[in-house]
Amino acid sequence: MHDSAILMPPSLDAYVPAAPPQRRVAVLMSGGVDSSMAAHLLRQSGLEVVGITMKVPVSCEGPVAGCCGADAAFVCRQLGVPHYFVDVTEPFRRLIIEAFRTDYAEGRTPNPCVDCNTRLKFSLVWDLVERSFGVGRLATGHYARVVDGPDGPRLARGADRAKDQSYFLYGIAPARLSQLSLPLGDRTKAEVRATAEEIGLEVAEKAESMELCFAGQGDYRMALSAEQADRPGDLTDMAGRRIGEHKGISNYTLGQRKGLGFAGGKPLYVGRINAHRNTVALGTRQEVSFHCITAGEPNILIPDEYVPDVRVFGKVRSYGEPQPCTISVARPDTFAVHFEDPCFAPCPGQRLVLYNPDGEIIAGGTIAGASHA
């Protein structure tokens, strides 16, 4: 058993570096229109491009919605660039799938896409590409930007605010920002698709993938064992009084309203999950909304702005606009903020990402808890 990324033989012609190192770039390609267009745009700019696709395990039974890796190889053939698969099966199982299962079993709400970017794409895979090909620059098709700041490059929101994906990238090591390329950051999704159609890209009309890659594009519960998903326990109100029975804590997430198995005569939401007691608590929207959020494992991208009493903008989930808040604690191992308006159902295990007024990421971390005060 191995625990590292493994470079597989070339899908097409082997990559033989010819350009100077600063003109080489590896593009992480899923086979979708975004990463395919990233490779096209970088090649059009005169860079020497090599396509890289991660080979990940599929952790479910039943049909799988096609192999995106094959699409990536076909796109590279169309663009005339070399393509390789990188087998990350074992590290993906350990770092992503098992962590995902553990989080859900313990009542947390994981974000495997953030973990994959941080622990695999921007770590193991990037290291492998640099060792194998002498390619230090890495590119993805994310809608985010790398901008110049007074102290060096900064990670910022994409121009298409509706598609902004900077939230998923906050975990990148600060030292690597100077070698990260995000060619779609100044474009809208509509522009990207239109250009893909104009150049006849084979995947121009391909639907977006919105599910977990390791669950075969199915329900995330397919990646959970029956023991994790199905152990019943007490359903309570926010004061801890028993009001019914839940179906297993991994079937619930904070903020959930549908499929609760309880009719309370008014809208109720999952407000707390206690893995050790195997309980799920329900409350009103007001009861499950909090002003103060604490997060651990911070990745600090702008140290000068990571200080108490600074007004910033925070996101506790990937969608929606960052909301105004003030940093109350800013330590190397943890930070906390106070939102001006209560934040609905912040989920332990999800991420709290802080932005400055220019849309640049100051820091991000894993949500540990919330309070009303």
C-alpha positions as CSV (number, residue, x, y, z in Angstrom):
1,M,0.0,0.0,0.0
2,H,1.3,3.4,-0.9
3,D,0.4,6.8,0.5
4,S,1.7,9.1,-2.1
5,A,0.6,10.3,-5.6
6,I,1.9,8.1,-8.4
7,L,2.5,9.4,-12.0
8,M,1.0,7.0,-14.6
9,P,2.2,6.6,-18.2
10,P,1.2,9.3,-20.6
11,S,-2.2,9.1,-22.1
12,L,-0.9,10.4,-25.4
13,D,2.6,11.5,-26.3
14,A,5.1,11.9,-23.5
15,Y,5.8,15.3,-22.2
16,V,9.3,16.4,-23.1
17,P,9.9,19.9,-21.6
18,A,11.3,22.3,-24.2
19,A,10.4,25.8,-22.9
20,P,12.3,27.4,-20.0
21,P,10.9,26.5,-16.6
22,Q,9.1,29.9,-16.2
23,R,7.1,29.2,-19.4
24,R,5.8,25.8,-18.3
25,V,2.5,25.1,-16.5
26,A,0.6,22.0,-15.4
27,V,-3.2,22.3,-15.6
28,L,-5.3,20.1,-13.2
29,M,-8.0,18.9,-15.5
30,S,-11.3,17.1,-14.5
31,G,-12.6,16.9,-18.1
32,G,-15.1,19.7,-17.6
33,V,-15.4,22.9,-19.6
34,D,-13.7,25.1,-16.9
35,S,-10.4,23.2,-16.6
36,S,-10.4,22.5,-20.3
37,M,-10.7,26.2,-21.1
38,A,-8.0,27.0,-18.6
39,A,-5.6,24.7,-20.5
40,H,-6.7,26.4,-23.8
41,L,-6.2,29.9,-22.6
42,L,-2.8,29.2,-21.1
43,R,-1.7,27.5,-24.3
44,Q,-3.0,30.4,-26.3
45,S,-0.9,32.7,-24.2
46,G,2.3,30.9,-25.3
47,L,2.9,28.7,-22.3
48,E,4.0,25.1,-22.5
49,V,1.1,23.1,-21.1
50,V,0.8,19.6,-19.7
51,G,-2.6,18.3,-18.5
52,I,-2.9,16.4,-15.2
53,T,-5.9,14.4,-14.1
54,M,-6.2,12.8,-10.6
55,K,-7.4,9.2,-10.6
56,V,-9.6,9.0,-7.5
57,P,-11.5,6.0,-6.1
58,V,-15.2,5.8,-6.4
59,S,-16.7,4.8,-3.1
60,C,-20.2,3.5,-3.9
61,E,-22.1,0.8,-5.6
62,G,-24.2,1.4,-8.7
63,P,-23.8,3.3,-12.0
64,V,-21.1,6.0,-12.2
65,A,-21.8,9.0,-14.4
66,G,-18.9,8.6,-16.9
67,C,-15.2,8.9,-16.5
68,C,-14.2,12.6,-16.4
69,G,-10.6,11.6,-16.7
70,A,-11.2,10.2,-20.2
71,D,-12.8,13.5,-21.2
72,A,-9.7,15.3,-20.0
73,A,-7.5,13.1,-22.1
74,F,-9.7,13.7,-25.2
75,V,-9.5,17.5,-24.6
76,C,-5.7,17.4,-24.4
77,R,-5.6,15.5,-27.7
78,Q,-7.8,18.1,-29.2
79,L,-5.6,21.0,-27.8
80,G,-2.4,19.2,-28.8
81,V,-1.0,19.0,-25.3
82,P,0.4,16.0,-23.3
83,H,-1.8,14.4,-20.6
84,Y,-1.1,12.3,-17.6
85,F,-3.1,10.6,-14.9
86,V,-1.9,10.8,-11.3
87,D,-3.1,7.9,-9.2
88,V,-4.1,9.3,-5.8
89,T,-6.2,6.4,-4.7
90,E,-4.6,5.6,-1.4
91,P,-4.0,9.2,-0.1
92,F,-7.5,10.1,-1.3
93,R,-9.0,7.3,0.7
94,R,-7.1,8.3,3.8
95,L,-7.2,12.1,3.6
96,I,-10.5,12.6,2.0
97,I,-12.9,9.7,2.2
98,E,-12.1,8.5,5.7
99,A,-12.0,12.0,7.0
100,F,-15.4,12.6,5.4
101,R,-16.8,9.5,7.0
102,T,-15.4,10.3,10.4
103,D,-16.7,13.9,10.3
104,Y,-20.2,12.8,9.5
105,A,-20.2,10.0,12.1
106,E,-19.1,12.6,14.7
107,G,-21.8,15.1,13.8
108,R,-19.6,17.5,11.8
109,T,-20.3,18.7,8.2
110,P,-17.1,18.1,6.2
111,N,-16.0,19.9,3.1
112,P,-14.1,17.3,1.1
113,C,-13.5,19.8,-1.8
114,V,-11.5,22.1,0.4
115,D,-9.6,19.1,1.8
116,C,-8.9,17.8,-1.7
117,N,-7.5,21.2,-2.8
118,T,-5.4,21.7,0.3
119,R,-4.1,18.2,1.0
120,L,-3.9,16.7,-2.5
121,K,-4.0,19.2,-5.4
122,F,-1.9,21.9,-3.8
123,S,0.4,19.5,-2.0
124,L,1.0,15.9,-3.1
125,V,0.1,16.3,-6.7
126,W,1.8,19.7,-7.1
127,D,5.0,18.2,-5.6
128,L,4.9,15.2,-7.9
129,V,4.4,17.4,-11.0
130,E,7.4,19.6,-10.0
131,R,9.6,16.6,-9.3
132,S,8.6,14.7,-12.5
133,F,8.6,17.5,-15.1
134,G,10.4,20.5,-13.6
135,V,7.1,22.4,-13.8
136,G,6.7,24.7,-10.8
137,R,3.5,26.5,-12.0
138,L,0.1,25.0,-11.4
139,A,-3.2,26.1,-12.9
140,T,-6.8,25.2,-12.3
141,G,-10.2,26.2,-13.7
142,H,-11.5,27.7,-10.5
143,Y,-13.3,31.1,-10.6
144,A,-10.9,33.0,-8.4
145,R,-8.0,35.4,-8.9
146,V,-4.4,35.8,-7.8
147,V,-3.7,39.6,-7.5
148,D,-0.7,41.7,-6.6
149,G,-0.6,43.0,-3.1
150,P,1.8,45.3,-1.3
151,D,3.4,42.2,0.4
152,G,3.1,39.8,-2.5
153,P,0.4,37.8,-4.3
154,R,-3.0,37.5,-2.8
155,L,-5.9,35.1,-3.4
156,A,-9.1,37.0,-4.3
157,R,-12.7,36.4,-5.3
158,G,-13.5,35.8,-9.0
159,A,-14.9,38.5,-11.2
160,D,-18.1,36.4,-11.6
161,R,-19.4,36.7,-8.1
162,A,-22.1,34.1,-8.8
163,K,-19.4,31.5,-9.6
164,D,-16.7,32.7,-7.2
165,Q,-14.8,29.6,-5.9
166,S,-12.1,31.3,-3.8
167,Y,-13.7,29.8,-0.6
168,F,-12.5,26.4,-1.7
169,L,-8.9,27.5,-2.3
170,Y,-8.1,29.3,1.0
171,G,-6.0,26.4,2.2
172,I,-3.2,26.9,-0.3
173,A,0.3,27.5,1.3
174,P,1.0,31.3,1.1
175,A,4.4,30.5,-0.5
176,R,2.8,28.8,-3.4
177,L,0.5,31.7,-4.4
178,S,3.1,33.1,-6.7
179,Q,3.1,29.9,-8.8
180,L,-0.7,29.5,-9.0
181,S,-2.5,30.4,-12.2
182,L,-6.3,30.9,-12.3
183,P,-7.0,32.0,-16.0
184,L,-10.8,32.0,-15.5
185,G,-10.7,34.5,-12.6
186,D,-11.5,37.5,-14.7
187,R,-14.2,35.8,-16.8
188,T,-17.8,34.8,-16.3
189,K,-19.1,31.3,-16.7
190,A,-21.2,32.5,-19.7
191,E,-18.1,33.9,-21.4
192,V,-16.2,30.7,-20.8
193,R,-18.9,28.5,-22.3
194,A,-19.3,30.8,-25.2
195,T,-15.6,30.7,-26.0
196,A,-15.5,26.9,-25.6
197,E,-18.3,26.7,-28.2
198,E,-16.6,29.1,-30.6
199,I,-13.4,27.0,-30.6
200,G,-15.3,23.8,-30.9
201,L,-14.1,22.3,-27.6
202,E,-15.5,18.8,-27.2
203,V,-16.8,19.4,-23.7
204,A,-18.3,22.8,-24.3
205,E,-21.8,21.6,-23.5
206,K,-20.9,19.2,-20.7
207,A,-23.0,19.6,-17.6
208,E,-21.4,20.8,-14.4
209,S,-20.6,18.3,-11.7
210,M,-22.1,19.4,-8.4
211,E,-21.8,16.2,-6.3
212,L,-19.0,14.3,-4.6
213,C,-16.6,12.7,-7.1
214,F,-16.0,9.7,-4.8
215,A,-19.7,9.0,-4.4
216,G,-20.1,8.4,-8.1
217,Q,-22.2,11.6,-8.6
218,G,-24.8,10.2,-6.2
219,D,-26.0,11.0,-2.7
220,Y,-23.2,11.5,-0.3
221,R,-24.7,8.9,2.0
222,M,-23.5,6.3,-0.5
223,A,-20.0,7.0,0.8
224,L,-21.1,6.2,4.4
225,S,-21.3,2.7,6.0
226,A,-24.7,1.5,7.2
227,E,-23.4,1.7,10.8
228,Q,-22.5,5.3,10.4
229,A,-25.7,6.3,8.7
230,D,-28.4,4.3,10.4
231,R,-28.0,4.2,14.2
232,P,-31.2,5.8,15.7
233,G,-31.1,8.1,18.7
234,D,-33.0,10.9,20.5
235,L,-34.4,13.8,18.7
236,T,-34.6,16.8,21.1
237,D,-35.4,20.5,21.2
238,M,-32.6,23.0,21.8
239,A,-33.1,22.7,25.6
240,G,-32.4,19.0,25.4
241,R,-35.9,17.7,25.9
242,R,-36.7,14.5,24.0
243,I,-39.3,15.0,21.3
244,G,-38.8,12.0,19.0
245,E,-36.3,9.7,17.4
246,H,-33.8,10.4,14.6
247,K,-32.6,8.0,12.0
248,G,-28.8,8.3,12.6
249,I,-26.8,11.5,13.0
250,S,-25.0,11.1,9.6
251,N,-28.4,11.6,7.9
252,Y,-28.6,15.2,9.2
253,T,-26.7,18.4,8.8
254,L,-27.0,21.7,10.6
255,G,-29.7,24.0,9.1
256,Q,-31.6,21.0,7.6
257,R,-35.4,21.5,7.5
258,K,-36.7,18.7,5.3
259,G,-36.7,15.0,6.2
260,L,-36.5,15.5,10.0
261,G,-39.1,13.0,10.9
262,F,-40.9,15.4,13.2
263,A,-43.7,17.9,12.8
264,G,-43.6,20.6,15.3
265,G,-46.3,22.9,14.0
266,K,-43.7,25.6,13.0
267,P,-40.6,25.6,10.9
268,L,-37.8,23.7,12.7
269,Y,-34.2,23.2,11.7
270,V,-31.4,21.0,12.8
271,G,-29.5,23.2,15.3
272,R,-27.1,20.9,17.1
273,I,-25.7,17.4,16.6
274,N,-24.0,15.6,19.5
275,A,-22.1,12.5,18.3
276,H,-21.2,11.3,21.8
277,R,-24.8,11.3,23.0
278,N,-26.1,10.4,19.6
279,T,-28.7,13.2,19.7
280,V,-30.0,15.7,17.1
281,A,-31.6,18.9,18.4
282,L,-34.2,21.0,16.5
283,G,-34.9,24.7,16.9
284,T,-36.5,27.7,15.2
285,R,-34.5,29.7,12.8
286,Q,-33.7,32.2,15.5
287,E,-32.5,29.5,17.9
288,V,-30.1,28.1,15.3
289,S,-28.6,31.4,14.2
290,F,-25.5,32.7,15.9
291,H,-23.4,35.9,16.0
292,C,-20.1,34.5,17.2
293,I,-18.2,31.8,15.2
294,T,-15.0,30.1,16.3
295,A,-12.6,28.3,13.9
296,G,-9.4,26.3,14.2
297,E,-6.6,25.2,11.9
298,P,-6.2,28.7,10.4
299,N,-4.4,29.2,7.1
300,I,-3.3,32.9,7.2
301,L,-2.8,34.5,3.8
302,I,-2.6,38.2,4.9
303,P,-1.0,38.3,8.3
304,D,-1.1,42.1,8.6
305,E,-4.9,42.0,8.4
306,Y,-5.3,39.0,10.7
307,V,-5.7,41.0,13.9
308,P,-8.4,41.6,16.5
309,D,-11.0,44.5,16.1
310,V,-10.7,44.6,12.3
311,R,-13.9,44.7,10.4
312,V,-13.9,42.0,7.7
313,F,-16.4,39.9,5.7
314,G,-16.9,36.2,6.5
315,K,-18.4,33.2,4.8
316,V,-19.4,30.0,6.6
317,R,-20.5,28.1,3.5
318,S,-19.4,28.2,-0.1
319,Y,-22.5,30.0,-1.5
320,G,-23.8,33.5,-0.8
321,E,-22.0,36.8,-0.2
322,P,-19.5,37.3,2.6
323,Q,-21.2,39.1,5.5
324,P,-19.7,41.8,7.7
325,C,-18.1,40.7,10.9
326,T,-15.3,41.8,13.3
327,I,-12.4,39.6,14.3
328,S,-12.5,39.1,18.0
329,V,-9.7,36.5,18.4
330,A,-6.7,36.0,16.0
331,R,-4.2,33.5,17.2
332,P,-1.9,31.0,15.3
333,D,-4.1,28.1,16.3
334,T,-7.6,29.6,16.4
335,F,-9.7,32.7,15.5
336,A,-13.2,34.0,16.2
337,V,-15.5,36.6,14.7
338,H,-18.6,38.4,15.6
339,F,-21.1,38.7,12.8
340,E,-23.2,41.9,12.6
341,D,-26.3,39.9,11.7
342,P,-26.7,36.4,13.1
343,C,-25.4,33.6,10.9
344,F,-27.8,30.8,10.1
345,A,-26.7,27.3,11.1
346,P,-22.9,27.5,11.0
347,C,-21.7,23.9,10.8
348,P,-18.7,22.5,12.7
349,G,-16.4,21.0,10.2
350,Q,-17.3,23.5,7.5
351,R,-15.1,26.5,6.8
352,L,-15.0,30.1,7.9
353,V,-13.2,32.2,5.4
354,L,-12.5,35.9,5.9
355,Y,-12.2,38.5,3.2
356,N,-11.1,42.1,3.3
357,P,-13.1,44.9,1.6
358,D,-11.2,44.2,-1.7
359,G,-12.4,40.6,-1.8
360,E,-9.0,39.2,-0.9
361,I,-8.8,36.2,1.5
362,I,-7.2,37.1,4.9
363,A,-7.5,33.7,6.5
364,G,-9.7,30.6,6.7
365,G,-10.2,27.7,9.1
366,T,-12.4,24.9,10.2
367,I,-15.5,25.9,12.2
368,A,-15.3,24.6,15.7
369,G,-18.3,26.2,17.4
370,A,-20.8,29.0,17.6
371,S,-22.6,31.1,20.3
372,H,-25.3,33.7,20.5
373,A,-23.2,36.2,22.6
